[in-house]
Amino acid sequence: MTQSNKKQPPRKHRWLWRTIFTLGILLGLALIFNEPIKLFVVDHLSQWTMAQVDRDNVNKNEKRKATFDFKGVKALDINTVGNAALNRDLHPIGKVAIRSVGLKLPIFKGLSNENLSAGAGTMKADQKMGEGNYALAGHYMTNQGILFSPLKNVKQDDIIYITDMKKVYSYKVTSKQVVNETQVQWIDDVAGKKLITMVTCASPTEGEVDRIIIQGQLQSVKKATKQHLKVFL
C-alpha cells in the first residue's frame, strides 16, 4: 500500500481557515439582512409607540427636557435602532398622519437619535400645535413606507393631521420644495400664518445635503373625539 507524497496541512491551519470561512459567511449574511432587520424594527417601534399615546402621557412628556441640535442627528444604524427598541425609553407628545401617502407616526419632543428611530421630532423648543410654524423632522429610509420616506409622494392640497390628544389640527399642503440643508429659514415662524413644516433628507444616501420640505397651512381645529382621531388609525 503506497502512501501519498502530498503533505496534509496541519490541523490548526485547517481549523483557522474554516473559522475564517464561517465568519465570512456570517458577515455576508449580516450585511445582506442588516437593512431589512433595521426597517422591521423601526416600523415595529413606531407602531408600538403609536399605541402608547394618550392624553395623560402627552401631558407628562411635554414637560420633559429635550435636545434640538439638528447637527447632532446621525443616519440610523442598527445599533441606534436596537438601543431604542431595547430601552423603549420613548416619550411621545402626539401623532402625525398624512393619509394620502400612508404616513402615521408618533411625534416626540426634540431631535434625539432615539426619537428619530421611531417617529417625528419637534425642531424648536417652544413650538405649539396650531400656532406659529410647527416644525417636524424625520428620517428618509430606503423603504417608502417607513418614517418620513412617504413625504416624497406628498402632493399639493394633501391634508396633514396632528394631534396632542386634546385637539386634532388639519393643515392643507401649500408647497413642496427640495432645498439645500443650509436653508433653515423654512422652519421660522411667519407673521400672521399658522403653518406646519415637515423636513427630511432628499434620499437615503448618507451625507445627503438636500432636504425635502413640505409646508401646509392650518385649516381646522377639532376636539380629539374618537371620530376625529380615526385619521391616525
Accessible surface in RSA format (square Angstrom, percent):
REM  Atomic radii and reference values for relative SASA: ProtOr
REM  Chains: A
REM  Algorithm: Lee & Richards
REM  Probe-radius: 1.40
REM  Slices: 20
REM RES _ NUM      All-atoms   Total-Side   Main-Chain    Non-polar    All polar
REM                ABS   REL    ABS   REL    ABS   REL    ABS   REL    ABS   REL
RES MET A   1   240.09 124.3 155.81 103.1  84.28 200.7 130.83 111.2 109.26 144.7
RES THR A   2   135.14  96.1 108.91 110.4  26.23  62.5  81.83 109.9  53.31  80.6
RES GLN A   3   166.50  93.1 141.69 103.6  24.81  59.1  48.61 103.5 117.89  89.4
RES SER A   4    91.03  76.9  53.64  71.6  37.39  86.1  52.13 111.0  38.91  54.5
RES ASN A   5   151.27 104.3 121.96 117.9  29.31  70.6  39.12  94.2 112.15 108.4
RES LYS A   6   169.95  82.9 151.89  93.2  18.07  43.0  99.99  90.0  69.96  74.5
RES LYS A   7   194.60  94.9 163.68 100.4  30.92  73.6 111.22 100.1  83.38  88.8
RES GLN A   8   139.62  78.1 117.03  85.5  22.58  53.8  49.59 105.6  90.02  68.3
RES PRO A   9    67.70  49.3  59.45  54.2   8.25  30.0  65.96  54.5   1.74  10.8
RES PRO A  10    69.62  50.7  58.15  53.0  11.48  41.7  69.62  57.5   0.00   0.0
RES ARG A  11   191.29  80.3 183.73  93.7   7.55  18.0  68.38  93.5 122.91  74.5
RES LYS A  12   148.87  72.6 139.21  85.4   9.65  23.0  86.96  78.3  61.90  65.9
RES HIS A  13    82.33  45.0  82.30  57.2   0.03   0.1  51.32  52.9  31.01  36.1
RES ARG A  14    80.17  33.7  74.15  37.8   6.02  14.3  33.74  46.1  46.43  28.1
RES TRP A  15   162.75  65.3 161.33  78.1   1.42   3.3 134.93  71.9  27.82  45.1
RES LEU A  16    84.74  47.2  84.74  60.6   0.00   0.0  84.74  59.5   0.00   0.0
RES TRP A  17   170.40  68.4 167.98  81.3   2.42   5.7 145.04  77.3  25.36  41.1
RES ARG A  18   161.05  67.6 157.54  80.3   3.51   8.3  58.89  80.5 102.16  61.9
RES THR A  19    43.90  31.2  38.89  39.4   5.01  11.9  37.45  50.3   6.45   9.8
RES ILE A  20    84.50  48.1  81.60  60.8   2.90   7.0  82.23  59.2   2.27   6.2
RES PHE A  21   139.20  69.6 131.72  81.6   7.49  19.5 138.15  83.8   1.06   3.0
RES THR A  22    70.44  50.1  69.91  70.9   0.54   1.3  48.62  65.3  21.83  33.0
RES LEU A  23   105.28  58.6 102.31  73.2   2.97   7.5 102.65  72.1   2.63   7.1
RES GLY A  24    42.20  52.0   0.00   N/A  42.20  52.0  31.61  86.8  10.59  23.7
RES ILE A  25    83.67  47.6  75.09  55.9   8.58  20.7  81.80  58.9   1.86   5.1
RES LEU A  26   100.55  56.0  95.68  68.5   4.87  12.2  96.08  67.5   4.46  12.0
RES LEU A  27   112.15  62.5 107.80  77.1   4.35  10.9 111.49  78.3   0.66   1.8
RES GLY A  28    26.83  33.1   0.00   N/A  26.83  33.1  26.23  72.0   0.60   1.3
RES LEU A  29    81.71  45.5  80.44  57.5   1.27   3.2  80.67  56.7   1.04   2.8
RES ALA A  30    56.22  51.7  43.37  66.9  12.85  29.2  54.91  77.3   1.31   3.5
RES LEU A  31   129.01  71.9 109.97  78.7  19.04  47.9 110.74  77.8  18.28  49.2
RES ILE A  32   114.81  65.3  97.49  72.6  17.32  41.7 104.49  75.2  10.32  28.0
RES PHE A  33   105.00  52.5 105.00  65.0   0.00   0.0 105.00  63.7   0.00   0.0
RES ASN A  34    52.52  36.2  48.85  47.2   3.66   8.8  12.67  30.5  39.84  38.5
RES GLU A  35    54.54  31.3  54.38  41.1   0.16   0.4  36.17  70.0  18.38  15.0
RES PRO A  36    70.43  51.3  61.78  56.3   8.66  31.5  65.71  54.3   4.72  29.3
RES ILE A  37    92.46  52.6  89.85  66.9   2.62   6.3  92.46  66.6   0.00   0.0
RES LYS A  38    21.14  10.3  21.14  13.0   0.00   0.0   0.09   0.1  21.05  22.4
RES LEU A  39    22.40  12.5  21.77  15.6   0.63   1.6  22.19  15.6   0.21   0.6
RES PHE A  40   146.36  73.2 138.87  86.0   7.49  19.5 145.36  88.1   1.00   2.9
RES VAL A  41    32.63  21.5  31.70  28.7   0.93   2.2  32.63  28.4   0.00   0.0
RES VAL A  42     0.09   0.1   0.09   0.1   0.00   0.0   0.09   0.1   0.00   0.0
RES ASP A  43    52.18  36.6  51.20  51.0   0.98   2.3   4.73  11.1  47.46  47.3
RES HIS A  44    86.33  47.2  82.13  57.1   4.19  10.7  57.36  59.1  28.96  33.7
RES LEU A  45     0.28   0.2   0.28   0.2   0.00   0.0   0.28   0.2   0.00   0.0
RES SER A  46     4.87   4.1   4.85   6.5   0.02   0.0   4.12   8.8   0.75   1.1
RES GLN A  47   112.48  62.9 103.60  75.7   8.87  21.1  40.17  85.5  72.30  54.8
RES TRP A  48    85.31  34.2  77.87  37.7   7.44  17.5  64.73  34.5  20.58  33.4
RES THR A  49     1.30   0.9   1.30   1.3   0.00   0.0   1.30   1.8   0.00   0.0
RES MET A  50    21.79  11.3  20.37  13.5   1.42   3.4  20.74  17.6   1.05   1.4
RES ALA A  51    84.37  77.6  43.56  67.2  40.81  92.8  56.22  79.2  28.15  74.6
RES GLN A  52    67.47  37.7  62.00  45.3   5.47  13.0  17.34  36.9  50.13  38.0
RES VAL A  53     9.23   6.1   0.00   0.0   9.23  22.2   0.02   0.0   9.21  25.0
RES ASP A  54    66.05  46.3  65.89  65.6   0.16   0.4  32.53  76.6  33.52  33.4
RES ARG A  55   111.95  47.0 108.45  55.3   3.50   8.3  38.41  52.5  73.53  44.6
RES ASP A  56    98.73  69.2  95.73  95.3   3.00   7.1  20.87  49.1  77.86  77.6
RES ASN A  57    52.39  36.1  51.82  50.1   0.57   1.4   4.71  11.3  47.67  46.1
RES VAL A  58     0.00   0.0   0.00   0.0   0.00   0.0   0.00   0.0   0.00   0.0
RES ASN A  59    56.49  39.0  54.17  52.4   2.31   5.6  20.38  49.1  36.10  34.9
RES LYS A  60   141.40  69.0 134.49  82.5   6.91  16.4  83.82  75.4  57.59  61.3
RES ASN A  61    10.57   7.3   9.68   9.4   0.89   2.1   0.01   0.0  10.56  10.2
RES GLU A  62    69.36  39.8  58.58  44.3  10.77  25.7  21.78  42.1  47.57  38.8
RES LYS A  63   174.87  85.3 142.54  87.5  32.33  77.0  95.35  85.8  79.52  84.7
RES ARG A  64   116.92  49.1 109.43  55.8   7.50  17.8  34.82  47.6  82.11  49.8
RES LYS A  65   207.62 101.3 176.43 108.3  31.19  74.3 125.16 112.7  82.46  87.8
RES ALA A  66    40.37  37.1   3.27   5.1  37.10  84.4  15.31  21.6  25.06  66.4
RES THR A  67    69.37  49.3  61.46  62.3   7.91  18.9  51.94  69.8  17.43  26.3
RES PHE A  68    52.89  26.5  30.97  19.2  21.92  57.0  32.46  19.7  20.43  58.5
RES ASP A  69    82.35  57.7  71.12  70.8  11.22  26.5  32.94  77.5  49.40  49.3
RES PHE A  70    76.00  38.0  68.50  42.4   7.50  19.5  68.50  41.5   7.50  21.5
RES LYS A  71   197.51  96.4 163.84 100.5  33.67  80.2 114.31 102.9  83.20  88.6
RES GLY A  72    33.87  41.8   0.00   N/A  33.87  41.8  28.81  79.1   5.07  11.3
RES VAL A  73    34.89  23.0  13.89  12.6  21.00  50.6  13.89  12.1  21.00  57.0
RES LYS A  74   147.31  71.9 141.22  86.6   6.09  14.5  89.27  80.4  58.03  61.8
RES ALA A  75    57.84  53.2  35.83  55.3  22.01  50.1  41.49  58.4  16.35  43.3
RES LEU A  76    14.22   7.9   1.29   0.9  12.93  32.5   1.55   1.1  12.68  34.1
RES ASP A  77    69.26  48.5  66.07  65.8   3.19   7.6  33.14  78.0  36.12  36.0
RES ILE A  78    63.18  36.0  60.23  44.9   2.95   7.1  60.23  43.4   2.95   8.0
RES ASN A  79   106.21  73.2 100.35  97.0   5.87  14.1  24.83  59.8  81.38  78.7
RES THR A  80    27.61  19.6  24.54  24.9   3.07   7.3   6.38   8.6  21.23  32.1
RES VAL A  81     0.21   0.1   0.21   0.2   0.00   0.0   0.21   0.2   0.00   0.0
RES GLY A  82    24.17  29.8   0.00   N/A  24.17  29.8  24.12  66.2   0.05   0.1
RES ASN A  83    77.41  53.4  76.80  74.2   0.61   1.5   6.53  15.7  70.88  68.5
RES ALA A  84     1.51   1.4   0.00   0.0   1.51   3.4   1.51   2.1   0.00   0.0
RES ALA A  85    21.69  19.9  16.50  25.5   5.19  11.8  16.71  23.5   4.99  13.2
RES LEU A  86   151.44  84.3 123.49  88.3  27.95  70.3 126.01  88.5  25.43  68.4
RES ASN A  87   101.01  69.7  75.93  73.4  25.08  60.4  15.50  37.3  85.51  82.7
RES ARG A  88    79.09  33.2  64.64  33.0  14.46  34.4  28.35  38.7  50.74  30.8
RES ASP A  89    96.82  67.8  80.85  80.5  15.97  37.8  24.10  56.7  72.72  72.5
RES LEU A  90    16.09   9.0   1.52   1.1  14.57  36.6   1.73   1.2  14.36  38.7
RES HIS A  91    50.91  27.8  46.60  32.4   4.31  11.0  37.02  38.2  13.89  16.2
RES PRO A  92     6.27   4.6   6.25   5.7   0.02   0.1   6.25   5.2   0.02   0.2
RES ILE A  93    13.60   7.7  13.34   9.9   0.26   0.6  13.34   9.6   0.26   0.7
RES GLY A  94     0.00   0.0   0.00   N/A   0.00   0.0   0.00   0.0   0.00   0.0
RES LYS A  95    22.62  11.0  22.62  13.9   0.00   0.0   0.00   0.0  22.62  24.1
RES VAL A  96     0.00   0.0   0.00   0.0   0.00   0.0   0.00   0.0   0.00   0.0
RES ALA A  97     0.00   0.0   0.00   0.0   0.00   0.0   0.00   0.0   0.00   0.0
RES ILE A  98     0.01   0.0   0.01   0.0   0.00   0.0   0.01   0.0   0.00   0.0
RES ARG A  99   133.98  56.3 113.51  57.9  20.47  48.7  26.39  36.1 107.59  65.2
RES SER A 100    75.53  63.8  29.74  39.7  45.79 105.5  42.84  91.2  32.69  45.8
RES VAL A 101    32.00  21.1   6.78   6.1  25.22  60.8  16.64  14.5  15.36  41.7
RES GLY A 102    51.42  63.4   0.00   N/A  51.42  63.4  28.68  78.7  22.75  50.9
RES LEU A 103     2.71   1.5   0.20   0.1   2.51   6.3   2.71   1.9   0.00   0.0
RES LYS A 104    75.04  36.6  59.02  36.2  16.03  38.2  31.29  28.2  43.76  46.6
RES LEU A 105     8.53   4.7   8.53   6.1   0.00   0.0   8.53   6.0   0.00   0.0
RES PRO A 106     0.00   0.0   0.00   0.0   0.00   0.0   0.00   0.0   0.00   0.0
RES ILE A 107     0.00   0.0   0.00   0.0   0.00   0.0   0.00   0.0   0.00   0.0
RES PHE A 108     1.42   0.7   1.42   0.9   0.00   0.0   1.42   0.9   0.00   0.0
RES LYS A 109    50.00  24.4  43.34  26.6   6.66  15.9  22.31  20.1  27.69  29.5
RES GLY A 110     0.32   0.4   0.00   N/A   0.32   0.4   0.32   0.9   0.00   0.0
RES LEU A 111     5.32   3.0   1.02   0.7   4.30  10.8   1.02   0.7   4.30  11.6
RES SER A 112    31.50  26.6  26.52  35.4   4.98  11.5  27.19  57.9   4.31   6.0
RES ASN A 113    31.56  21.8  30.13  29.1   1.43   3.4   5.95  14.3  25.61  24.8
RES GLU A 114    75.70  43.5  75.70  57.3   0.00   0.0  28.37  54.9  47.33  38.6
RES ASN A 115    18.04  12.4  18.04  17.4   0.00   0.0   0.00   0.0  18.04  17.4
RES LEU A 116     2.05   1.1   2.05   1.5   0.00   0.0   2.05   1.4   0.00   0.0
RES SER A 117     0.00   0.0   0.00   0.0   0.00   0.0   0.00   0.0   0.00   0.0
RES ALA A 118     0.00   0.0   0.00   0.0   0.00   0.0   0.00   0.0   0.00   0.0
RES GLY A 119     0.16   0.2   0.00   N/A   0.16   0.2   0.00   0.0   0.16   0.4
RES ALA A 120     0.00   0.0   0.00   0.0   0.00   0.0   0.00   0.0   0.00   0.0
RES GLY A 121     0.00   0.0   0.00   N/A   0.00   0.0   0.00   0.0   0.00   0.0
RES THR A 122     3.95   2.8   3.95   4.0   0.00   0.0   2.89   3.9   1.06   1.6
RES MET A 123    21.04  10.9  11.60   7.7   9.45  22.5  11.60   9.9   9.45  12.5
RES LYS A 124    50.13  24.5  45.60  28.0   4.53  10.8  45.95  41.4   4.18   4.5
RES ALA A 125    60.87  56.0  42.20  65.1  18.67  42.5  42.20  59.4  18.67  49.5
RES ASP A 126   129.33  90.6 109.04 108.5  20.29  48.0  42.86 100.9  86.47  86.2
RES GLN A 127    34.05  19.0   5.83   4.3  28.22  67.2  15.43  32.9  18.62  14.1
RES LYS A 128   131.83  64.3 125.42  77.0   6.40  15.2  73.35  66.0  58.47  62.3
RES MET A 129    19.97  10.3   8.01   5.3  11.96  28.5   8.01   6.8  11.96  15.8
RES GLY A 130     6.54   8.1   0.00   N/A   6.54   8.1   2.29   6.3   4.25   9.5
RES GLU A 131    98.97  56.8  95.24  72.1   3.73   8.9  32.40  62.7  66.58  54.4
RES GLY A 132    26.08  32.2   0.00   N/A  26.08  32.2  17.94  49.2   8.14  18.2
RES ASN A 133     2.15   1.5   0.15   0.1   2.00   4.8   0.00   0.0   2.15   2.1
RES TYR A 134     4.42   2.1   4.42   2.5   0.00   0.0   2.25   1.7   2.17   2.7
RES ALA A 135     0.00   0.0   0.00   0.0   0.00   0.0   0.00   0.0   0.00   0.0
RES LEU A 136     0.00   0.0   0.00   0.0   0.00   0.0   0.00   0.0   0.00   0.0
RES ALA A 137     1.78   1.6   1.78   2.7   0.00   0.0   1.78   2.5   0.00   0.0
RES GLY A 138     8.59  10.6   0.00   N/A   8.59  10.6   1.49   4.1   7.10  15.9
RES HIS A 139    21.66  11.8  20.68  14.4   0.98   2.5   6.35   6.5  15.31  17.8
RES TYR A 140    17.58   8.2   5.78   3.3  11.81  30.7   1.48   1.1  16.10  19.8
RES MET A 141     9.72   5.0   7.87   5.2   1.85   4.4   3.30   2.8   6.42   8.5
RES THR A 142    74.86  53.2  50.20  50.9  24.66  58.8  50.43  67.7  24.43  36.9
RES ASN A 143    67.76  46.7  60.10  58.1   7.66  18.4  10.31  24.8  57.46  55.5
RES GLN A 144    82.29  46.0  76.46  55.9   5.83  13.9  56.75 120.8  25.55  19.4
RES GLY A 145    50.66  62.5   0.00   N/A  50.66  62.5  29.32  80.5  21.34  47.8
RES ILE A 146    12.52   7.1  11.60   8.6   0.92   2.2  12.52   9.0   0.00   0.0
RES LEU A 147     4.88   2.7   0.33   0.2   4.55  11.4   0.33   0.2   4.55  12.2
RES PHE A 148     0.19   0.1   0.19   0.1   0.00   0.0   0.19   0.1   0.00   0.0
RES SER A 149     0.00   0.0   0.00   0.0   0.00   0.0   0.00   0.0   0.00   0.0
RES PRO A 150     2.09   1.5   2.09   1.9   0.00   0.0   2.09   1.7   0.00   0.0
RES LEU A 151     0.00   0.0   0.00   0.0   0.00   0.0   0.00   0.0   0.00   0.0
RES LYS A 152   104.52  51.0  96.51  59.2   8.00  19.1  51.97  46.8  52.54  56.0
RES ASN A 153    79.15  54.6  69.31  67.0   9.84  23.7  22.16  53.3  56.99  55.1
RES VAL A 154     1.40   0.9   0.00   0.0   1.40   3.4   0.00   0.0   1.40   3.8
RES LYS A 155   150.77  73.6 146.65  90.0   4.13   9.8  93.15  83.8  57.62  61.4
RES GLN A 156   112.15  62.7  93.37  68.2  18.78  44.7  38.66  82.3  73.50  55.7
RES ASP A 157    85.57  59.9  74.05  73.7  11.52  27.3  20.85  49.1  64.72  64.5
RES ASP A 158    25.59  17.9  21.28  21.2   4.30  10.2   4.29  10.1  21.30  21.2
RES ILE A 159    51.80  29.5  46.38  34.6   5.42  13.1  46.38  33.4   5.42  14.7
RES ILE A 160     0.00   0.0   0.00   0.0   0.00   0.0   0.00   0.0   0.00   0.0
RES TYR A 161    45.29  21.1  45.29  25.8   0.00   0.0  13.71  10.3  31.58  38.9
RES ILE A 162     0.00   0.0   0.00   0.0   0.00   0.0   0.00   0.0   0.00   0.0
RES THR A 163     0.00   0.0   0.00   0.0   0.00   0.0   0.00   0.0   0.00   0.0
RES ASP A 164    15.44  10.8  15.44  15.4   0.00   0.0   1.30   3.1  14.14  14.1
RES MET A 165    24.21  12.5  20.38  13.5   3.83   9.1  20.38  17.3   3.83   5.1
RES LYS A 166    71.60  34.9  67.21  41.2   4.39  10.5  65.40  58.9   6.20   6.6
RES LYS A 167   101.46  49.5 101.46  62.3   0.00   0.0  46.76  42.1  54.70  58.3
RES VAL A 168     5.09   3.4   4.89   4.4   0.20   0.5   4.89   4.3   0.20   0.5
RES TYR A 169    19.36   9.0  19.36  11.0   0.00   0.0   5.48   4.1  13.89  17.1
RES SER A 170    12.50  10.6  12.50  16.7   0.00   0.0   6.42  13.7   6.07   8.5
RES TYR A 171     0.38   0.2   0.38   0.2   0.00   0.0   0.00   0.0   0.38   0.5
RES LYS A 172    76.71  37.4  76.71  47.1   0.00   0.0  24.86  22.4  51.85  55.2
RES VAL A 173     0.29   0.2   0.00   0.0   0.29   0.7   0.00   0.0   0.29   0.8
RES THR A 174    49.83  35.4  37.68  38.2  12.15  29.0  32.60  43.8  17.23  26.0
RES SER A 175    23.18  19.6  20.84  27.8   2.33   5.4  21.61  46.0   1.57   2.2
RES LYS A 176    81.83  39.9  56.44  34.6  25.39  60.5  39.19  35.3  42.63  45.4
RES GLN A 177    70.49  39.4  67.53  49.4   2.96   7.0   3.44   7.3  67.05  50.9
RES VAL A 178    95.16  62.6  65.02  58.9  30.15  72.6  65.02  56.5  30.15  81.8
RES VAL A 179    15.48  10.2  10.46   9.5   5.02  12.1  15.48  13.4   0.00   0.0
RES ASN A 180    57.74  39.8  53.71  51.9   4.03   9.7  20.97  50.5  36.77  35.5
RES GLU A 181    77.26  44.4  61.53  46.5  15.73  37.4  14.38  27.8  62.87  51.3
RES THR A 182   104.96  74.7  81.98  83.1  22.98  54.8  73.06  98.1  31.91  48.2
RES GLN A 183    71.05  39.7  65.33  47.7   5.72  13.6  19.71  42.0  51.33  38.9
RES VAL A 184   101.29  66.7  95.47  86.4   5.82  14.0 101.00  87.8   0.29   0.8
RES GLN A 185    97.91  54.7  88.53  64.7   9.38  22.3  52.99 112.8  44.92  34.1
RES TRP A 186    59.83  24.0  54.84  26.5   4.99  11.7  58.71  31.3   1.12   1.8
RES ILE A 187    30.11  17.1  30.11  22.4   0.00   0.0  30.11  21.7   0.00   0.0
RES ASP A 188    76.49  53.6  73.72  73.4   2.78   6.6  23.70  55.8  52.80  52.7
RES ASP A 189    95.86  67.2  71.11  70.8  24.75  58.5  28.00  65.9  67.87  67.7
RES VAL A 190    66.80  44.0  60.61  54.9   6.19  14.9  63.59  55.3   3.21   8.7
RES ALA A 191   103.85  95.5  68.97 106.4  34.88  79.3  81.55 114.8  22.30  59.1
RES GLY A 192    90.53 111.6   0.00   N/A  90.53 111.6  44.91 123.2  45.62 102.2
RES LYS A 193    98.49  48.0  88.92  54.6   9.57  22.8  45.66  41.1  52.83  56.3
RES LYS A 194   113.44  55.3 106.92  65.6   6.52  15.5  53.86  48.5  59.58  63.5
RES LEU A 195     6.13   3.4   5.63   4.0   0.49   1.2   5.63   4.0   0.49   1.3
RES ILE A 196     0.00   0.0   0.00   0.0   0.00   0.0   0.00   0.0   0.00   0.0
RES THR A 197     0.00   0.0   0.00   0.0   0.00   0.0   0.00   0.0   0.00   0.0
RES MET A 198     0.00   0.0   0.00   0.0   0.00   0.0   0.00   0.0   0.00   0.0
RES VAL A 199     8.24   5.4   7.68   7.0   0.56   1.4   7.68   6.7   0.56   1.5
RES THR A 200     3.10   2.2   0.00   0.0   3.10   7.4   3.10   4.2   0.00   0.0
RES CYS A 201    37.21  28.1  36.21  40.4   0.99   2.3   2.13   5.4  35.08  37.8
RES ALA A 202    20.81  19.1  12.31  19.0   8.50  19.3  12.31  17.3   8.50  22.5
RES SER A 203    27.46  23.2  25.80  34.4   1.66   3.8  25.33  53.9   2.13   3.0
RES PRO A 204    66.48  48.5  38.59  35.2  27.89 101.4  41.87  34.6  24.61 153.0
RES THR A 205    91.73  65.2  79.44  80.5  12.29  29.3  60.69  81.5  31.05  46.9
RES GLU A 206   148.13  85.0 121.64  92.0  26.49  63.1  44.65  86.4 103.49  84.5
RES GLY A 207    65.27  80.5   0.00   N/A  65.27  80.5  42.14 115.6  23.13  51.8
RES GLU A 208    39.95  22.9  26.09  19.7  13.86  33.0   7.99  15.5  31.96  26.1
RES VAL A 209    73.91  48.6  73.29  66.3   0.62   1.5  73.29  63.7   0.62   1.7
RES ASP A 210    49.43  34.6  49.43  49.2   0.00   0.0   1.39   3.3  48.03  47.9
RES ARG A 211    28.35  11.9  28.35  14.4   0.00   0.0   6.70   9.2  21.65  13.1
RES ILE A 212     5.90   3.4   5.90   4.4   0.00   0.0   5.90   4.3   0.00   0.0
RES ILE A 213     5.07   2.9   5.06   3.8   0.00   0.0   5.06   3.6   0.00   0.0
RES ILE A 214     0.00   0.0   0.00   0.0   0.00   0.0   0.00   0.0   0.00   0.0
RES GLN A 215    23.18  13.0  23.18  16.9   0.00   0.0   0.05   0.1  23.13  17.5
RES GLY A 216     0.00   0.0   0.00   N/A   0.00   0.0   0.00   0.0   0.00   0.0
RES GLN A 217    63.06  35.3  63.06  46.1   0.00   0.0   5.54  11.8  57.53  43.6
RES LEU A 218    38.85  21.6  16.79  12.0  22.07  55.5  16.79  11.8  22.07  59.4
RES GLN A 219    96.80  54.1  61.45  44.9  35.35  84.2  18.78  40.0  78.02  59.2
RES SER A 220    37.01  31.3  29.02  38.7   7.99  18.4  32.55  69.3   4.46   6.3
RES VAL A 221    69.08  45.5  39.12  35.4  29.96  72.2  39.12  34.0  29.96  81.3
RES LYS A 222   100.24  48.9  93.74  57.5   6.50  15.5  47.80  43.0  52.44  55.9
RES LYS A 223   148.10  72.3 138.60  85.0   9.50  22.6  82.74  74.5  65.36  69.6
RES ALA A 224    12.86  11.8   0.00   0.0  12.86  29.3   0.00   0.0  12.86  34.1
RES THR A 225    53.64  38.2  46.25  46.9   7.39  17.6  52.06  69.9   1.58   2.4
RES LYS A 226   177.26  86.5 163.97 100.6  13.29  31.6 109.96  99.0  67.30  71.7
RES GLN A 227   116.26  65.0 109.27  79.9   6.99  16.6  44.37  94.5  71.88  54.5
RES HIS A 228    60.02  32.8  54.86  38.1   5.16  13.2  39.53  40.7  20.49  23.8
RES LEU A 229    34.18  19.0  33.34  23.9   0.84   2.1  33.47  23.5   0.71   1.9
RES LYS A 230   103.98  50.7 100.44  61.6   3.54   8.4  56.35  50.7  47.64  50.7
RES VAL A 231    21.37  14.1  21.37  19.3   0.00   0.0  21.37  18.6   0.00   0.0
RES PHE A 232     6.11   3.1   0.60   0.4   5.51  14.3   0.60   0.4   5.51  15.8
RES LEU A 233   138.16  76.9 107.44  76.9  30.73  77.2 132.71  93.2   5.46  14.7
END  Absolute sums over single chains surface
CHAIN  1 A    13744.2      11509.9       2234.3       7848.7       5895.5
END  Absolute sums over all chains
TOTAL         13744.2      11509.9       2234.3       7848.7       5895.5
